[in-house]
Amino acid sequence: MISDASKSAMAGWGAMLLPTMTVVLFHLLHLRLQTPTAGGLSFLAAALVAYFFFPRLRLRLPRLVMALGLAALVAALLGMLMQ
């Protein structure tokens, strides 16, 4: 059984990984689709996941900065690997 504390921790980490999911999904879709379509679909997927799975999560600045930094790191690594 999962306690309430571990549920909130999993929700926090899941929400923090949403920008990374967007970057990875964009890179995967970009291989088959045009850039605007891939970008739009990846951001739409992230918005839908956030809406359905994290409806009550508050956005805090330190968490947002860490999530965007992680997404930028993943984008740089995927950019180097895809060349």
ABEGO torsion letter per residue (X at the ends): XBBAAAAAAAAAAAAAAAAAAAAAAAAAAAAABBAAAAAAAAAAAAAAAAAAABAABBBBAAAAAAAAAAAAAAAAAAAAAAX
